[in-house]
């Protein structure tokens, strides 16, 4: 007969194993099977009745301890203005805990009686036992809309900016939040929708002028249909999640893994560690560990969270906000590899030799504890001889081995020759009011490259493992450029005095040779941009067509499951292939893999477009008070209707309408990507230096219109007004011959 544990034994187990407190966990711990489970259930119910245990969904916890996330009721503020709350689920015998609320500036105002979901931290002092951060108000996950407020005699209405919205929302006089007529506002549903009449709303945020920078990202979110409201069911699933335990996992908590991210990172989903390979046969080799948040543990197939994540496809990032793929309870907490806390992970250990070639690798489902959360700049500063207090203690044992392995990987990279584009990345910096304070170009540090190389190696290992195990997966595919795009690139190269040979199977090495030839010349940025434009767009596919840009035969995204659904699918495939649990790739996932690939490829493009549009609008707003200013740049595109210029200071793209170029007719040659004046013979081509005057800056559309002042430091000639609009006097052939002659001349000079 199976022995049923005593009540004290059960309480001791739950106290020591708070993350494994479901009935089945308790049964497994004490070897209880079959009919004996009924007796266990009876004992657990008795403990509940006695007030010694509380049941939350399917798990139990000690009634004297508060859960890390709990429902709280705001009770009062003290004389100093500090706000306090009490736990609604408290069933302990001692005094009810008093909880100090730590409010953020972005949190809504709370008053006595408000109920919230809070994240608790033990902090025993004289006047409280815990502190809490608000996750959200309980019972409210209201629908939110963005629109223009129109004032009425009593209250007003909100006109949604969504094209698909056909209803206005009424706002009561006491719910306008002080909004003024014509302001862009964010409103939330106020009360249940009635069958008759317009829905009711309350204003929760005033965003001011719809053309102001602060409204830019919200407009992009709504214009591009990016879901920014989580369904109640998905939020409830996330709120109910509890930290994963060690059961069924490899214990990696003693491994000194660290995270290295941007200083403003919203989530931390990858950690790394390097140790010298102890195998004497691999002298100078390393073992690289990459650990990734185990999102699959929390987002299971066909759950509400899963359906919402698949629909979103990825997180979308703007200068002032992020629209996450997963609710904050997961993306910012349980799935984020914060310093000093235990987190579930999928990890891969990869052995490389001294030349950076991968020898073998192995995947593990583990539990880790990050030893430090660092940013790129402080890591690089430490390696360069200026470590701060956080970096100094781990510089020699942890950080320098990362760089040693990185140096080896760079040798392998030089042999593989992935595409070496060098395009500066812009960073828009906003002030507290949401206005652009500066536009900077991000510095590329070795710390950035190090993490990129580690992640690429881990992604390759994931693809190779799943191929070897004959598992379905989603590949990251990047096909070679089309013949038409290569011909266009050759034209740009020829006009710059460079060569991209024909009649050979194109390899990234050929493009790298072209880029190297332009490096340090005035055509450097032009050739980089033209090469980028010749590339096809990467996408997701269940079929493997290789990754041209990275010069890899097999590649899958594995390293960012918090923000990319493709990575979650790869995680599930690894779980199923290794037999690590029931939360692996489901039959439904496999059956709909092609459909999923199409959805998330589309959502990725949607996010990229929204992010680009937002950047354009912010830059237009930034430059809107400089109308008439002279700016320098380089011609980046030629079209029948005008010339595109990339401005030096901000990297913004501006257009010179062809009608403003002069009083003559301009021939457009698509082959040479030039415009040629019919009267003056002036040739305008890619890469030329220009000085322009800012004529228009439209924050609503992101458009910048400029006027051409100088071309290659020479004043722009103006054709005669006589004959304007008439057929050109020069034939198209003469323009083409002149462009070709110029190209040959440059080529001979370079020899």
C-alpha positions as CSV (number, residue, x, y, z in Angstrom):
1,X,0.0,0.0,0.0
2,X,1.3,3.4,-1.0
3,X,2.2,5.6,2.0
4,X,0.4,9.0,2.0
5,X,2.8,11.8,3.4
6,X,1.8,13.6,6.5
7,X,0.5,17.2,6.4
8,X,3.8,18.5,7.8
9,X,5.8,16.7,5.1
10,X,3.6,18.1,2.4
11,X,3.9,21.7,3.8
12,X,7.7,21.2,4.0
13,X,7.9,20.0,0.4
14,X,5.8,23.0,-0.9
15,X,7.9,25.4,1.1
16,X,11.1,24.0,-0.4
17,X,9.8,23.7,-4.0
18,X,7.4,26.6,-4.6
19,X,7.7,26.2,-8.4
20,X,6.7,22.5,-8.3
21,X,3.5,22.7,-6.2
22,X,0.9,21.2,-8.5
23,X,-0.9,18.1,-7.2
24,X,0.9,16.0,-9.8
25,X,4.3,17.4,-8.7
26,X,3.5,16.5,-5.1
27,X,2.3,13.0,-6.1
28,X,5.5,12.4,-8.1
29,X,7.7,13.6,-5.3
30,X,6.2,11.1,-2.8
31,X,5.7,8.3,-5.3
32,X,1.9,8.3,-5.2
33,X,0.2,6.6,-8.0
34,X,-3.2,5.2,-9.0
35,X,-6.0,5.2,-6.5
36,X,-3.7,6.7,-3.8
37,X,-4.0,10.0,-5.5
38,X,-7.6,10.2,-4.1
39,X,-6.2,10.1,-0.6
40,X,-3.6,12.8,-1.5
41,X,-6.4,15.0,-2.8
42,X,-8.3,14.5,0.5
43,X,-5.2,15.6,2.5
44,X,-4.6,18.7,0.4
45,X,-8.3,19.7,0.7
46,X,-8.0,19.4,4.5
47,X,-5.0,21.6,4.5
48,X,-7.0,24.1,2.4
49,X,-9.9,24.0,4.9
50,X,-7.5,24.5,7.8
51,X,-6.1,27.6,6.1
52,X,-2.6,26.2,5.8
53,X,-2.6,26.0,2.0
54,X,-4.2,28.1,-0.7
55,X,-4.9,26.8,-4.1
56,X,-4.2,29.0,-7.1
57,X,-5.4,27.3,-10.3
58,X,-3.7,23.9,-10.2
59,X,-0.9,24.6,-7.7
60,X,-0.7,25.0,-4.0
61,X,1.4,27.3,-1.8
62,X,2.0,28.0,1.8
63,X,-0.7,30.3,3.1
64,X,1.9,32.2,5.1
65,X,3.9,33.2,2.0
66,X,2.8,35.6,-0.8
67,X,3.2,34.6,-4.4
68,X,5.6,36.6,-6.5
69,X,2.7,37.9,-8.5
70,X,-0.5,38.6,-6.5
71,X,-3.8,40.4,-6.6
72,X,-3.7,43.5,-4.4
73,X,-6.1,46.1,-3.1
74,X,-5.0,49.7,-2.6
75,X,-5.8,50.8,1.0
76,X,-4.3,54.1,1.7
77,X,-1.5,56.7,1.4
78,X,0.5,57.8,4.4
79,X,1.3,61.3,5.5
80,X,4.4,61.2,3.1
81,X,2.2,60.3,0.2
82,X,3.4,56.7,-0.1
83,X,0.7,54.3,-1.3
84,X,0.1,51.0,0.4
85,X,-1.9,47.9,-0.6
86,X,-3.0,44.6,0.9
87,X,-3.1,41.1,-0.6
88,X,-6.6,39.9,-1.4
89,X,-5.6,36.2,-1.3
90,X,-4.0,36.3,2.2
91,X,-5.1,33.3,4.4
92,X,-2.3,33.1,6.8
93,X,-2.7,33.1,10.6
94,X,-0.3,36.1,11.2
95,X,-0.9,39.8,10.6
96,X,-1.9,40.6,7.0
97,X,1.1,41.9,5.1
98,X,1.3,45.6,4.3
99,X,2.7,46.3,0.9
100,X,4.4,49.5,-0.3
101,X,3.5,50.4,-3.9
102,X,6.5,51.5,-6.0
103,X,4.8,53.6,-8.7
104,X,6.3,54.6,-12.0
105,X,5.6,57.9,-13.7
106,X,3.8,56.0,-16.5
107,X,1.5,54.2,-14.1
108,X,-2.1,55.4,-13.8
109,X,-3.2,57.1,-10.6
110,X,-4.5,54.7,-8.0
111,X,-6.8,55.3,-5.0
112,X,-8.2,53.3,-2.1
113,X,-10.3,50.3,-3.3
114,X,-8.5,49.9,-6.7
115,X,-7.5,46.3,-7.4
116,X,-4.3,45.6,-9.3
117,X,-2.0,42.7,-10.3
118,X,1.4,43.4,-8.7
119,X,4.9,41.9,-8.8
120,X,6.1,41.5,-5.2
121,X,9.5,41.7,-3.6
122,X,10.1,40.8,0.1
123,X,11.3,44.0,1.8
124,X,10.7,43.7,5.6
125,X,10.7,47.1,7.4
126,X,8.8,48.7,10.2
127,X,5.8,49.8,8.1
128,X,5.7,47.1,5.3
129,X,6.8,43.5,4.5
130,X,6.9,43.7,0.7
131,X,7.1,46.2,-2.1
132,X,5.2,45.9,-5.3
133,X,5.3,47.1,-8.9
134,X,2.0,47.4,-10.7
135,X,1.6,45.1,-13.7
136,X,-2.0,46.2,-14.5
137,X,-5.3,47.0,-13.0
138,X,-7.4,43.9,-12.3
139,X,-10.6,43.5,-14.2
140,X,-9.5,46.0,-16.8
141,X,-7.9,45.1,-20.1
142,X,-10.1,47.6,-22.0
143,X,-10.0,48.1,-25.7
144,X,-7.9,51.2,-26.6
145,X,-8.3,53.4,-29.7
146,X,-6.3,56.3,-31.2
147,X,-8.2,59.2,-32.6
148,X,-8.9,62.9,-32.9
149,X,-11.0,64.4,-30.1
150,X,-13.9,66.6,-31.1
151,X,-15.3,68.8,-28.4
152,X,-19.1,69.1,-27.8
153,X,-21.2,71.0,-25.4
154,X,-21.0,68.1,-22.9
155,X,-17.9,66.0,-23.4
156,X,-17.2,65.1,-27.0
157,X,-16.4,62.3,-29.4
158,X,-13.3,60.5,-30.5
159,X,-12.9,60.0,-34.3
160,X,-10.6,56.9,-34.7
161,X,-7.8,57.3,-37.2
162,X,-8.1,53.6,-38.1
163,X,-9.3,53.4,-41.7
164,X,-11.4,50.3,-40.8
165,X,-13.1,52.0,-37.9
166,X,-16.6,53.1,-38.8
167,X,-17.9,54.3,-35.5
168,X,-17.1,57.3,-33.4
169,X,-16.8,57.0,-29.6
170,X,-18.7,59.2,-27.2
171,X,-16.9,60.8,-24.2
172,X,-18.7,62.0,-21.2
173,X,-18.0,65.5,-19.8
174,X,-16.1,64.0,-16.8
175,X,-14.0,61.6,-18.9
176,X,-12.3,64.0,-21.4
177,X,-9.1,64.2,-19.3
178,X,-8.8,67.9,-20.3
179,X,-8.5,67.1,-24.0
180,X,-8.9,70.0,-26.4
181,X,-10.7,70.0,-29.8
182,X,-8.5,68.6,-32.6
183,X,-6.0,66.9,-30.3
184,X,-4.8,63.4,-30.9
185,X,-5.8,61.2,-28.0
186,X,-5.6,57.7,-26.7
187,X,-8.9,56.5,-25.3
188,X,-10.1,53.3,-23.7
189,X,-13.5,51.7,-23.6
190,X,-15.6,52.9,-20.7
191,X,-18.2,50.3,-19.6
192,X,-19.7,47.6,-21.6
193,X,-20.8,48.2,-25.2
194,X,-24.6,48.6,-25.6
195,X,-26.6,47.3,-28.4
196,X,-27.8,50.7,-29.3
197,X,-25.9,54.0,-29.8
198,X,-22.2,54.7,-30.0
199,X,-19.7,53.1,-27.7
200,X,-18.4,55.0,-24.7
201,X,-14.8,55.9,-24.0
202,X,-12.6,57.8,-21.6
203,X,-9.5,59.7,-22.5
204,X,-6.4,58.2,-21.0
205,X,-3.7,60.1,-22.8
206,X,-3.5,63.5,-24.6
207,X,-0.9,63.3,-27.4
208,X,-1.4,66.9,-28.6
209,X,-1.0,67.9,-32.2
210,X,-1.6,64.9,-34.5
211,X,1.5,66.0,-36.5
212,X,3.7,66.2,-33.4
213,X,6.6,63.7,-32.9
214,X,5.0,62.2,-29.8
215,X,2.1,60.8,-32.0
216,X,4.3,59.4,-34.7
217,X,4.7,55.8,-33.6
218,X,1.1,55.5,-32.5
219,X,0.0,56.6,-35.9
220,X,2.3,54.0,-37.6
221,X,1.0,51.3,-35.3
222,X,-2.6,52.0,-36.3
223,X,-1.9,52.7,-40.0
224,X,-0.1,49.4,-40.5
225,X,-2.5,47.4,-38.5
226,X,0.0,46.2,-35.9
227,X,-1.9,44.6,-33.0
228,X,-1.1,46.5,-29.8
229,X,-3.8,45.2,-27.6
230,X,-3.6,41.7,-26.0
231,X,-6.8,39.7,-25.7
232,X,-8.0,39.2,-22.1
233,X,-7.5,35.5,-22.4
234,X,-3.8,35.9,-23.5
235,X,-3.1,38.3,-20.6
236,X,-4.8,35.9,-18.1
237,X,-2.5,33.1,-19.3
238,X,0.6,35.2,-19.0
239,X,-0.5,36.4,-15.5
240,X,-1.1,32.9,-14.3
241,X,2.4,31.7,-15.4
242,X,4.9,30.8,-12.7
243,X,8.7,30.3,-12.9
244,X,9.9,27.0,-14.2
245,X,11.7,24.7,-11.9
246,X,14.7,22.3,-12.3
247,X,12.6,19.2,-13.0
248,X,13.6,17.7,-16.3
249,X,16.3,20.3,-16.9
250,X,20.1,20.4,-16.8
251,X,21.4,22.5,-13.9
252,X,23.4,25.4,-15.5
253,X,23.0,27.7,-12.5
254,X,26.7,27.5,-11.7
255,X,27.8,28.3,-15.2
256,X,28.8,32.0,-15.3
257,X,26.6,33.1,-18.1
258,X,26.2,36.8,-18.7
259,X,23.9,38.9,-21.0
260,X,25.3,41.7,-23.2
261,X,22.6,44.0,-24.7
262,X,22.0,47.6,-25.8
263,X,21.8,50.0,-22.9
264,X,18.1,50.5,-23.5
265,X,17.2,46.8,-24.0
266,X,13.6,46.0,-23.3
267,X,14.3,42.2,-22.9
268,X,17.2,39.9,-22.5
269,X,16.8,36.6,-24.3
270,X,20.4,35.5,-24.8
271,X,23.3,34.8,-22.5
272,X,26.8,33.5,-23.2
273,X,29.9,32.1,-21.6
274,X,33.3,30.8,-23.0
275,X,35.8,28.4,-21.5
276,X,39.0,27.0,-23.0
277,X,38.5,23.4,-24.4
278,X,40.2,21.1,-21.9
279,X,40.7,18.5,-24.6
280,X,44.4,18.3,-25.4
281,X,43.6,17.4,-29.0
282,X,42.0,20.8,-29.5
283,X,44.8,23.0,-28.4
284,X,43.8,26.7,-28.5
285,X,40.1,25.7,-29.0
286,X,37.1,26.9,-27.0
287,X,33.7,25.8,-25.7
288,X,31.1,28.5,-26.4
289,X,27.9,28.4,-24.4
290,X,24.8,30.3,-25.7
291,X,21.7,30.1,-23.5
292,X,18.4,31.4,-24.8
293,X,15.1,32.0,-22.9
294,X,12.9,29.0,-22.9
295,X,9.7,30.7,-24.2
296,X,8.2,27.4,-25.3
297,X,7.7,26.4,-21.7
298,X,5.3,29.3,-21.2
299,X,3.8,29.7,-24.7
300,X,2.5,26.2,-25.6
301,X,1.0,25.2,-28.9
302,X,-2.6,26.4,-29.6
303,X,-2.8,28.4,-26.4
304,X,-4.2,31.9,-26.4
305,X,-0.7,33.2,-26.0
306,X,0.5,31.1,-29.0
307,X,-2.3,32.3,-31.3
308,X,-1.6,35.9,-30.4
309,X,2.1,35.6,-30.9
310,X,1.7,33.9,-34.3
311,X,-0.6,36.7,-35.4
312,X,1.9,39.3,-34.3
313,X,4.8,37.4,-35.7
314,X,7.4,39.6,-34.0
315,X,7.9,42.6,-31.8
316,X,8.0,46.0,-33.4
317,X,10.4,48.6,-32.2
318,X,10.0,52.4,-32.3
319,X,12.2,55.1,-30.8
320,X,9.7,55.7,-28.0
321,X,8.0,52.4,-27.5
322,X,7.9,48.7,-28.3
323,X,4.9,46.6,-29.4
324,X,5.9,43.3,-28.0
325,X,5.0,39.8,-29.3
326,X,4.3,38.6,-25.8
327,X,2.8,40.3,-22.7
328,X,5.1,42.0,-20.3
329,X,4.7,39.3,-17.7
330,X,6.6,37.0,-20.1
331,X,8.7,39.4,-22.2
332,X,9.9,41.6,-19.4
333,X,9.9,39.1,-16.6
334,X,9.7,35.3,-16.7
335,X,11.3,35.0,-20.2
336,X,13.9,37.7,-19.7
337,X,17.3,36.5,-18.4
338,X,17.7,39.1,-15.7
339,X,20.7,39.1,-13.5
340,X,20.7,37.0,-10.4
341,X,17.4,35.1,-11.0
342,X,16.8,31.6,-12.1
343,X,15.4,31.3,-15.6
344,X,14.4,28.4,-17.9
345,X,16.5,28.2,-21.0
346,X,17.5,26.2,-24.1
347,X,21.3,26.2,-24.3
348,X,23.8,25.0,-26.8
349,X,27.5,24.2,-26.1
350,X,29.7,24.5,-29.2
351,X,33.3,23.4,-29.5
352,X,35.5,25.3,-31.9
353,X,39.1,24.9,-32.9
354,X,41.7,27.7,-32.8
355,X,40.7,28.7,-36.3
356,X,37.1,29.2,-35.4
357,X,35.7,26.1,-37.1
358,X,32.9,24.3,-35.2
359,X,33.9,20.8,-34.3
360,X,30.6,19.7,-32.6
361,X,27.8,20.9,-30.5
362,X,25.1,19.7,-28.1
363,X,21.7,21.2,-27.0
364,X,20.3,21.2,-23.5
365,X,17.1,22.2,-21.8
366,X,18.3,23.9,-18.6
367,X,17.9,26.2,-15.7
368,X,20.4,29.1,-15.6
369,X,21.2,32.1,-13.4
370,X,22.8,35.1,-15.2
371,X,25.8,36.5,-13.3
372,X,25.6,39.9,-14.9
373,X,23.5,42.1,-17.2
374,X,25.8,44.3,-19.2
375,X,25.6,46.7,-22.1
376,X,27.9,46.7,-25.2
377,X,29.5,50.0,-24.3
378,X,30.6,49.1,-20.8
379,X,31.9,45.7,-21.9
380,X,34.0,47.3,-24.7
381,X,35.3,50.0,-22.4
382,X,36.4,47.3,-19.9
383,X,38.3,45.4,-22.6
384,X,39.8,48.7,-23.8
385,X,41.3,49.3,-20.3
386,X,38.5,51.3,-18.6
387,X,36.4,48.7,-16.7
388,X,33.6,50.1,-14.4
389,X,32.8,48.6,-11.0
390,X,30.5,46.0,-12.5
391,X,32.9,44.8,-15.3
392,X,36.2,44.8,-13.4
393,X,35.6,41.7,-11.2
394,X,34.6,39.5,-14.2
395,X,36.9,41.0,-16.9
396,X,39.6,38.4,-16.7
397,X,37.6,35.2,-15.9
398,X,34.5,35.8,-18.1
399,X,34.7,38.7,-20.6
400,X,38.3,38.3,-22.0
401,X,37.6,34.6,-22.9
402,X,34.6,35.8,-24.9
403,X,36.9,38.0,-27.0
404,X,39.4,35.2,-27.4
405,X,36.8,32.9,-28.9
406,X,35.5,35.9,-31.0
407,X,39.0,36.3,-32.5
408,X,39.0,32.6,-33.5
409,X,35.5,33.0,-35.1
410,X,36.7,36.0,-37.1
411,X,39.3,33.7,-38.7
412,X,36.6,31.3,-39.8
413,X,34.5,34.3,-41.0
414,X,37.3,35.5,-43.2
415,X,37.4,32.1,-44.8
416,X,33.7,31.9,-45.3
417,X,33.4,35.5,-46.5
418,X,29.8,36.5,-45.7
419,X,28.7,39.8,-47.2
420,X,30.6,42.7,-45.5
421,X,28.2,45.6,-45.9
422,X,29.1,48.7,-43.9
423,X,26.1,50.9,-43.5
424,X,25.8,53.1,-40.5
425,X,22.7,52.6,-38.3
426,X,20.8,55.6,-37.2
427,X,19.6,56.1,-33.6
428,X,16.9,58.7,-33.0
429,X,17.2,60.2,-29.5
430,X,14.0,61.6,-27.9
431,X,13.7,64.0,-25.0
432,X,11.1,63.7,-22.2
433,X,8.4,65.3,-24.3
434,X,8.9,62.8,-27.1
435,X,10.6,65.3,-29.4
436,X,13.7,64.4,-31.4
437,X,16.7,65.9,-29.5
438,X,19.4,64.4,-31.8
439,X,20.1,61.9,-34.5
440,X,23.2,59.8,-34.0
441,X,24.9,57.0,-35.9
442,X,25.5,54.0,-33.7
443,X,29.1,53.0,-33.3
444,X,29.9,49.4,-34.2
445,X,32.0,47.9,-31.5
446,X,33.7,44.5,-31.2
447,X,31.2,43.8,-28.4
448,X,28.4,44.0,-31.0
449,X,30.2,41.8,-33.5
450,X,31.1,39.3,-30.8
451,X,27.5,38.7,-29.8
452,X,26.4,38.5,-33.5
453,X,29.0,35.8,-34.3
454,X,28.0,33.8,-31.3
455,X,24.3,34.0,-32.3
456,X,25.1,33.1,-35.9
457,X,27.0,30.0,-34.7
458,X,24.1,29.0,-32.4
459,X,21.6,29.5,-35.3
460,X,23.6,27.3,-37.5
461,X,23.9,24.6,-34.8
462,X,20.1,24.6,-34.4
463,X,19.5,24.2,-38.2
464,X,22.1,21.4,-38.4
465,X,20.7,19.5,-35.5
466,X,17.1,19.6,-36.7
467,X,18.2,18.6,-40.3
468,X,20.1,15.6,-38.8
469,X,17.1,14.6,-36.7
470,X,14.8,14.9,-39.8
471,X,12.6,17.4,-37.9
472,X,10.4,20.0,-39.6
473,X,11.5,23.5,-38.9
474,X,11.5,27.0,-40.3
475,X,14.7,28.1,-42.1
476,X,15.8,31.7,-42.5
477,X,16.3,31.9,-46.3
478,X,18.2,34.5,-48.2
479,X,18.5,33.8,-51.9
480,X,21.1,35.2,-54.3
481,X,20.3,38.4,-56.3
482,X,18.4,38.3,-59.5
483,X,20.2,38.8,-62.8
484,X,18.4,42.1,-63.3
485,X,19.5,43.5,-59.9
486,X,23.0,42.4,-60.6
487,X,23.0,44.2,-63.9
488,X,21.9,47.4,-62.1
489,X,24.7,47.0,-59.6
490,X,27.2,46.5,-62.4
491,X,26.1,49.8,-63.9
492,X,26.6,51.6,-60.6
493,X,30.0,49.9,-60.2
494,X,31.1,50.9,-63.7
495,X,30.0,54.5,-63.2
496,X,32.2,54.5,-60.1
497,X,35.2,53.1,-61.9
498,X,34.9,49.6,-60.4
499,X,34.2,46.2,-61.8
500,X,31.8,43.4,-61.0
501,X,32.6,40.7,-63.5
502,X,30.0,38.7,-65.5
503,X,29.9,35.1,-66.5
504,X,30.6,33.5,-63.1
505,X,28.6,32.0,-60.3
506,X,28.1,34.9,-57.9
507,X,29.6,34.5,-54.5
508,X,29.7,36.9,-51.6
509,X,33.5,37.0,-52.1
510,X,32.9,38.8,-55.4
511,X,30.7,41.4,-53.8
512,X,33.2,41.9,-50.9
513,X,35.9,42.6,-53.5
514,X,33.7,45.3,-55.0
515,X,33.0,46.8,-51.5
516,X,36.7,46.7,-50.7
517,X,37.5,48.5,-53.9
518,X,35.2,51.3,-52.9
519,X,36.3,51.5,-49.3
520,X,37.8,54.9,-48.4
521,X,36.7,56.5,-51.6
522,X,34.0,59.0,-52.2
523,X,31.9,56.2,-53.6
524,X,32.1,54.0,-50.5
525,X,28.6,54.7,-49.2
526,X,27.1,54.6,-52.7
527,X,28.5,51.1,-53.4
528,X,27.3,49.8,-50.1
529,X,23.8,51.1,-50.6
530,X,23.7,49.8,-54.2
531,X,24.9,46.4,-53.1
532,X,22.2,46.3,-50.3
533,X,19.5,47.2,-52.9
534,X,20.6,44.4,-55.2
535,X,19.9,41.9,-52.4
536,X,16.7,39.9,-52.2
537,X,14.7,40.1,-49.0
538,X,15.2,37.3,-46.5
539,X,12.1,35.3,-45.5
540,X,11.1,32.2,-43.6
541,X,10.4,28.8,-45.2
542,X,10.1,25.2,-44.3
543,X,12.3,24.5,-47.3
544,X,16.0,25.1,-47.1
545,X,17.4,27.4,-49.9
546,X,20.4,28.5,-47.9
547,X,21.5,32.0,-46.7
548,X,23.4,33.8,-49.4
549,X,24.3,36.9,-47.4
550,X,25.9,34.9,-44.6
551,X,27.4,32.3,-47.0
552,X,25.7,29.5,-45.1
553,X,24.0,26.4,-46.4
554,X,21.7,26.0,-43.5
555,X,20.4,28.7,-41.2
556,X,17.5,29.0,-38.7
557,X,16.6,31.6,-36.2
558,X,17.0,30.2,-32.7
559,X,18.3,33.1,-30.5
560,X,15.3,35.5,-30.1
561,X,12.1,33.7,-29.1
562,X,10.9,36.6,-27.0
563,X,10.5,38.8,-30.1
564,X,10.3,36.4,-33.1
565,X,7.8,33.6,-33.5
566,X,10.1,31.8,-36.0
567,X,12.5,31.2,-33.1
568,X,9.7,29.8,-30.9
569,X,8.9,27.2,-33.7
570,X,12.6,26.2,-33.8
571,X,12.6,25.8,-30.0
572,X,9.6,23.6,-30.2
573,X,11.2,21.5,-32.9
574,X,14.3,21.1,-30.7
575,X,12.2,20.1,-27.7
576,X,10.3,17.5,-29.7
577,X,13.4,16.1,-31.5
578,X,15.2,15.6,-28.1
579,X,12.1,14.3,-26.3
580,X,12.2,17.1,-23.6
581,X,8.5,17.4,-22.9
582,X,5.0,17.7,-24.2
583,X,5.4,21.4,-25.2
584,X,7.4,20.7,-28.4
585,X,6.3,21.0,-32.0
586,X,2.6,19.9,-32.3
587,X,1.0,18.1,-35.3
588,X,-0.9,21.4,-36.0
589,X,2.4,23.3,-36.0
590,X,3.8,20.9,-38.6
591,X,0.7,20.8,-40.7
592,X,0.6,24.6,-40.9
593,X,4.3,25.3,-41.2
594,X,4.1,26.8,-44.7
595,X,1.2,29.1,-43.6
596,X,3.1,30.2,-40.5
597,X,6.2,31.0,-42.6
598,X,4.1,33.2,-44.9
599,X,2.4,35.0,-42.0
600,X,5.6,35.8,-40.1
601,X,7.4,36.8,-43.2
602,X,4.6,39.3,-43.9
603,X,4.5,40.6,-40.3
604,X,8.3,41.1,-40.4
605,X,7.9,43.3,-43.5
606,X,5.0,45.1,-41.9
607,X,7.1,46.0,-38.9
608,X,10.0,47.1,-41.0
609,X,7.7,49.4,-43.0
610,X,6.1,50.9,-39.9
611,X,9.6,51.4,-38.3
612,X,10.9,53.1,-41.4
613,X,7.9,55.3,-41.8
614,X,8.2,56.3,-38.2
615,X,11.9,57.2,-38.6
616,X,11.0,59.3,-41.7
617,X,8.4,61.2,-39.8
618,X,10.6,61.8,-36.8
619,X,13.4,63.1,-39.1
620,X,10.9,65.3,-40.9
621,X,9.8,66.7,-37.6
622,X,13.4,67.2,-36.5
623,X,14.2,69.2,-39.6
624,X,10.9,71.1,-39.8
625,X,12.2,74.2,-38.1
626,X,15.2,74.4,-40.5
627,X,13.3,75.3,-43.7
628,X,15.7,77.2,-45.9
629,X,18.8,75.7,-44.4
630,X,21.6,74.4,-46.7
631,X,22.5,70.8,-46.2
632,X,25.0,68.5,-47.8
633,X,24.5,64.9,-49.0
634,X,25.0,62.4,-51.8
635,X,22.7,61.3,-54.6
636,X,21.3,57.9,-53.7
637,X,18.7,57.3,-56.3
638,X,17.5,58.5,-59.7
639,X,14.0,58.3,-61.1
640,X,12.0,59.8,-63.9
641,X,10.3,62.2,-61.5
642,X,13.3,63.3,-59.5
643,X,16.5,62.7,-57.6
644,X,16.9,61.2,-54.1
645,X,19.5,62.5,-51.8
646,X,20.8,61.0,-48.5
647,X,21.6,63.8,-46.2
648,X,24.9,63.6,-44.3
649,X,23.9,65.0,-41.0
650,X,20.9,62.8,-40.3
651,X,20.9,60.0,-42.9
652,X,17.4,61.2,-43.9
653,X,16.2,60.7,-47.5
654,X,15.1,63.8,-49.4
655,X,13.8,64.3,-52.9
656,X,14.6,66.9,-55.5
657,X,11.5,67.0,-57.8
658,X,12.6,67.0,-61.5
659,X,10.6,70.2,-62.1
660,X,12.9,72.1,-59.8
661,X,16.2,71.0,-61.5
662,X,16.0,73.8,-64.1
663,X,14.2,75.2,-67.1
664,X,15.3,72.4,-69.4
665,X,14.2,68.9,-70.3
666,X,16.0,66.0,-68.5
667,X,16.6,62.7,-70.2
668,X,16.3,59.7,-67.8
669,X,18.5,56.7,-68.6
670,X,17.5,53.6,-66.5
671,X,20.6,51.7,-67.6
672,X,23.2,54.2,-66.4
673,X,20.9,55.6,-63.7
674,X,21.5,59.2,-64.9
675,X,19.6,62.3,-65.8
676,X,21.0,64.5,-68.5
677,X,20.0,68.1,-69.3
678,X,18.9,68.5,-72.9
679,X,20.2,72.1,-73.2
680,X,23.2,72.2,-70.8
681,X,24.4,68.6,-71.0
682,X,24.6,68.4,-67.2
683,X,24.7,64.8,-66.1
684,X,23.3,63.9,-62.7
685,X,24.3,60.4,-61.4
686,X,24.5,58.2,-58.4
687,X,27.0,59.1,-55.7
688,X,27.6,62.7,-56.7
689,X,28.0,65.2,-53.8
690,X,25.4,67.8,-53.6
691,X,24.4,70.9,-51.6
692,X,20.7,71.4,-51.2
693,X,18.3,73.8,-49.6
694,X,15.5,72.4,-47.5
695,X,12.2,73.5,-49.0
696,X,9.6,71.3,-47.3
697,X,9.5,69.0,-44.2
698,X,6.2,67.3,-43.6
699,X,6.0,65.3,-40.3
700,X,2.7,63.8,-41.2
701,X,4.0,62.0,-44.2
702,X,7.7,62.0,-43.4
703,X,8.5,63.7,-46.7
704,X,11.4,66.0,-47.3
705,X,11.7,68.2,-50.4
706,X,14.9,70.0,-51.2
707,X,16.3,72.2,-54.0
708,X,19.6,71.5,-55.7
709,X,22.2,74.2,-55.2
710,X,25.5,72.6,-56.2
711,X,26.6,69.4,-57.8
712,X,30.1,68.1,-57.1
713,X,30.9,71.5,-55.6
714,X,29.9,73.3,-58.9
715,X,26.9,75.6,-59.3
716,X,24.0,74.0,-61.1
717,X,23.6,75.5,-64.6
718,X,20.1,76.5,-65.6
719,X,18.8,75.8,-69.1
720,X,17.0,78.6,-71.0
721,X,13.3,79.1,-70.3
722,X,12.7,79.2,-74.1
723,X,11.4,75.9,-75.3
724,X,10.5,74.6,-71.8
725,X,8.2,71.6,-72.2
726,X,9.1,71.1,-75.8
727,X,10.7,67.9,-77.1
728,X,14.5,67.8,-76.2
729,X,17.0,68.9,-78.7
730,X,19.5,66.2,-77.9
731,X,18.7,62.6,-78.6
732,X,18.7,60.0,-75.9
733,X,21.6,58.2,-77.6
734,X,23.9,61.1,-77.1
735,X,23.3,61.1,-73.4
736,X,24.0,57.4,-73.1
737,X,27.2,57.8,-75.1
738,X,28.4,60.6,-72.9
739,X,27.7,58.6,-69.7
740,X,29.5,55.5,-71.2
741,X,32.5,57.7,-72.2
742,X,32.7,59.1,-68.7
743,X,32.7,55.6,-67.2
744,X,35.5,54.4,-69.6
745,X,37.6,57.5,-68.8
746,X,37.2,56.9,-65.0
747,X,38.1,53.2,-65.5
748,X,41.3,54.0,-67.4
749,X,42.3,56.6,-64.8
750,X,42.0,54.0,-62.0
751,X,44.3,51.6,-63.8
